[in-house]
Amino acid sequence: MEVIRFIFWEAVKVLGLVFLGLVSTKAVASLALRKAWVKPALYALILAVAGLGAWYAGNDVAAEVYMWSCSSNLGHGDLVKAYSNAMQAVSLRPNNVSYWRALMQTKVRMEQLQSALDDEPAVLALSNGNLDEVDEYQYSLCLFFLGQYDKVVATTLRLIRQNPSYAAPYVLQGLAYTAEKKYPEAQQSFLAVLQIFPNNQAAVEGLARAFYLGGDRQRALAVLDETVKFPFPPPLRQRFEALKGLYDQ
């Protein structure tokens, strides 16, 4: 749908440009002017405006093609090409926040975490000073892998207040608390998301790990035992069994 919408509006721009060019040319041709140089000058002006419009529309199309190529590259795991295409899209249209988001995703996949964080002010400015929850979560993920756990907790608390049904911040918050060895807080974070989404794999594993690292092996095993009540696929059940064997040593 986005592709169709883009093609439609670009076609409207091009047709509008052609129409205005034709109307302007016809209007100039009908003018009765005393000075012979005026008409050629007007024709040159029309040509310059049409050329500028065509150049602008061409850059729009090129940027969008780079964006589509980046998405395709990411889907095929070709991160180098994805990064190159995202950079090209941003350089052509630096005021388009979706291109910055594609660049951020590419940098995160390439583990260029600090570089992704360096782009946050640009995305914030293009988002009218308010990042959406997905963008803010992505930047929090960068902070987590960079070991800035206090900032992660602050951001996830805000995200949870804004949208209590968004599961990802609970899990990330629990992981940050676990990394800080604040096991009771981590347990509360994982329990909070499991009350909403009881089959959340990351929350189940995080809660069991927080109990285990906090010295409560039996509760860690009990968490994994509880998974039989929920429709987890066979590969995850095998993973839970493997974790039970690890925690029961």
C-alpha positions in Angstrom: 0.0 0.0 0.0 2.8 2.4 0.8 4.5 1.7 -2.5 1.2 2.4 -4.4 0.7 5.6 -2.5 4.2 6.8 -3.2 3.9 6.0 -7.0 0.5 7.7 -7.1 1.8 11.0 -5.5 5.0 11.0 -7.6 2.9 10.6 -10.7 0.6 13.4 -9.6 3.7 15.6 -9.1 5.1 14.8 -12.6 1.8 15.3 -14.3 1.3 18.6 -12.5 4.7 19.7 -13.5 4.1 18.8 -17.2 0.7 20.6 -17.1 2.1 23.7 -15.6 4.9 23.7 -18.1 2.6 23.4 -21.1 0.2 26.1 -19.8 3.1 28.5 -19.1 4.6 27.9 -22.5 1.3 28.5 -24.2 0.7 31.6 -22.2 4.1 33.0 -23.1 3.6 32.2 -26.7 0.4 34.3 -26.8 2.1 37.3 -25.3 2.6 40.3 -27.6 5.9 41.8 -26.4 7.8 44.7 -27.9 11.2 43.5 -26.8 12.3 40.3 -28.6 14.5 39.0 -25.8 11.7 38.8 -23.2 10.1 35.6 -24.7 13.3 33.6 -24.8 14.0 34.7 -21.3 10.6 33.5 -20.1 11.0 30.2 -22.0 14.4 29.8 -20.3 12.8 30.5 -16.9 10.0 27.9 -17.5 12.7 25.4 -18.6 14.7 26.0 -15.5 11.7 25.6 -13.2 10.6 22.4 -15.0 14.2 21.1 -14.7 14.3 21.9 -11.0 11.0 20.2 -10.4 12.1 17.1 -12.4 15.4 17.0 -10.4 13.5 17.2 -7.1 11.0 14.5 -8.2 13.9 12.3 -9.4 15.6 12.6 -6.1 12.3 11.6 -4.4 12.1 8.5 -6.5 15.8 7.7 -6.1 15.6 8.0 -2.3 12.6 5.8 -2.1 14.3 3.2 -4.3 17.3 3.2 -2.0 14.8 2.7 0.9 13.2 -0.3 -0.8 16.6 -1.7 -1.5 17.7 -1.3 2.1 14.6 -3.2 3.3 15.3 -5.9 0.8 19.0 -6.1 1.9 18.0 -6.3 5.5 15.6 -9.2 4.7 18.5 -11.1 3.0 21.0 -10.2 5.8 23.2 -8.1 3.5 24.0 -5.5 6.0 26.8 -3.7 4.1 24.5 -3.0 1.1 21.6 -2.1 3.5 23.8 0.4 5.2 25.0 1.9 1.9 21.4 2.2 0.6 20.1 3.7 3.8 22.9 6.3 3.8 22.1 7.2 0.2 18.4 7.7 1.0 19.2 9.9 4.0 21.7 12.0 2.0 19.1 12.6 -0.7 16.2 13.3 1.6 17.6 14.2 5.1 14.2 15.5 6.2 12.4 12.2 5.8 12.3 10.5 9.2 11.5 7.0 7.7 14.9 7.0 6.0 16.6 7.8 9.3 14.7 4.9 10.9 16.0 2.5 8.2 19.5 3.8 8.9 19.0 3.2 12.6 17.8 -0.4 12.1 20.8 -1.1 9.8 23.3 0.4 12.4 21.7 -1.7 15.2 21.9 -4.8 13.1 25.6 -4.0 12.4 26.2 -3.3 16.1 27.1 0.3 15.4 25.3 1.2 18.5 26.9 4.5 19.4 26.6 5.7 15.9 22.9 4.9 16.0 22.5 6.9 19.2 24.4 9.8 17.6 21.6 10.0 15.1 18.9 10.3 17.8 18.8 14.2 17.8 18.0 14.2 14.0 15.2 11.7 14.4 13.9 13.6 17.4 13.8 16.9 15.5 12.0 15.2 12.6 9.5 13.7 15.0 8.5 17.2 16.3 10.4 16.6 19.6 8.5 13.4 20.5 10.0 10.0 19.5 7.4 7.3 18.9 7.6 4.3 21.3 9.3 2.0 18.7 12.1 4.5 18.1 12.6 5.2 21.7 12.7 1.4 22.5 15.3 0.9 19.7 17.5 3.6 21.2 17.1 2.0 24.7 18.2 -1.2 23.2 21.4 0.5 22.1 21.9 1.9 25.5 21.4 -1.6 27.1 24.1 -3.2 24.9 26.4 -0.3 25.7 25.9 -1.0 29.4 24.1 2.3 30.3 21.5 0.5 32.4 20.3 3.5 34.4 19.2 5.3 31.2 17.5 2.1 30.0 15.5 1.9 33.2 14.5 5.5 33.0 13.4 5.2 29.4 11.5 1.9 29.9 9.6 3.3 32.9 8.4 6.2 30.7 7.4 3.9 27.9 5.5 1.6 30.2 3.6 4.7 31.7 2.7 5.8 28.1 1.6 2.3 27.0 1.2 -0.4 29.7 0.3 -3.0 27.0 3.7 -2.6 25.2 5.6 -5.8 26.3 9.1 -5.1 25.0 10.0 -2.3 27.5 9.1 -4.5 30.5 11.5 -7.2 29.2 14.3 -4.8 28.5 13.8 -3.2 31.9 14.0 -6.6 33.6 17.2 -7.4 31.7 18.7 -4.0 32.7 17.8 -4.7 36.4 19.3 -8.2 36.1 22.5 -6.7 34.7 22.7 -4.4 37.7 22.1 -7.4 40.0 18.8 -5.9 41.2 17.0 -9.2 41.1 13.8 -8.4 43.0 13.2 -5.4 40.6 14.0 -7.6 37.6 11.5 -10.2 38.9 8.8 -7.6 39.2 9.4 -6.4 35.6 9.1 -9.9 34.2 6.1 -10.7 36.3 4.4 -7.6 35.1 4.6 -8.5 31.4 3.7 -12.2 32.1 0.5 -11.0 33.7 -0.4 -9.5 30.3 1.3 -11.9 28.0 1.8 -15.2 29.8 3.4 -16.9 26.8 6.2 -14.2 26.3 9.3 -16.4 25.9 11.8 -13.6 26.8 9.9 -12.8 30.0 9.7 -16.4 31.0 13.4 -17.0 30.5 14.2 -13.6 32.1 12.1 -14.3 35.2 13.6 -17.8 35.7 17.1 -16.4 35.3 16.4 -13.6 37.8 15.2 -16.1 40.4 18.2 -18.3 39.7 20.8 -15.5 40.0 19.0 -14.2 43.1 19.6 -17.6 44.8 16.1 -19.0 44.5 16.7 -22.1 42.3 13.3 -23.7 43.1 11.3 -20.7 42.0 13.4 -20.6 38.8 12.4 -24.2 38.1 8.8 -23.5 39.0 8.6 -20.7 36.4 9.8 -23.1 33.7 7.4 -25.8 35.0 4.5 -23.3 34.6 5.1 -23.1 30.9 3.2 -26.4 30.4 0.0 -24.5 30.9 0.6 -22.3 27.8 0.8 -23.1 24.1 4.5 -22.8 23.5 5.8 -24.5 20.3 7.9 -27.6 20.6 11.3 -25.9 20.0 10.6 -23.5 22.9 9.5 -26.4 25.2 12.8 -28.1 24.4 14.6 -24.9 25.3 12.8 -24.6 28.6 13.7 -28.2 29.4 17.3 -27.5 28.7 17.2 -24.5 31.0 15.6 -26.6 33.7 18.5 -29.0 33.4 21.0 -26.1 33.7 19.3 -24.6 36.7 18.8 -27.9 38.5 22.5 -28.7 38.6 
